[in-house]
Amino acid sequence: LDGELSLIAVHSAHWSTPFMECMNERTRRDARERYPTIEGQPEVLFEFIDPPGRMAPSYDSLVTPAFYALKSGANVGRVRVDLPNCCFPAYRPDGEPSTITVLLPDHPIAAGLSETFTIPHTEMYDEPFHVPEPDAVIFREDWELGETFRSGCLWELGEGHVFYFRPGHETFDVYLQPEPLRVLENASRWLGDEMKEE
């Protein structure tokens, strides 16, 4: 939170404890910013609900994080916050190719990449991704069967950052390919002191 450490989470690290705790903390901060206590009014009470374990949601589920605010008179008095599940409703580990589109070509994490590139063999994840709204979506990933995913998301967390990059699977050679390696190098440099000082 004080900016001395940032997190890069790759592929199935969406369910790692560090990533989930970062998303929980960002959600708590977003909730308090969205529903502030009004001066002279009673403090807004928050109830933060953890997801019931690491289970994938269905497509028709409530997308988390979710806010259920209740008013006391004219003002919000209580807020139930369903913390993010940090997962998505579908995945396919069949190794079909995906196309990555660079949405923010001027972002340092996208430096040196072409407008689009293909990952020949990867696992598929499909939206909606149950995470707080990112501050930036740098990459989108698409598959021929119509699935799509926000595959490069960036969040501010206090003075630090969290970057999530989706491509991967332990049986595919995604991280022997130049483009994903460039993304990780760029992210490491930008999140580290070298690019912060430039």
ABEGO torsion letter per residue (X at the ends): XAGABBBBBBEAAAABAAAAAAAAAAAAAAAAAABBBBBGBBBBBBBBBBBAEBBBBBAABBBOBBBBBBBBEABBABBBBBBBAGBBABBBAAGBBBBBBBABAABAAABGBBABBBBABBBBBBOBBBBBBBABBABBBBBAAGBBBBABBBBBBEABBBBBBABEEAABAAAABAAAAAAAAAAAAAABAAAAAX
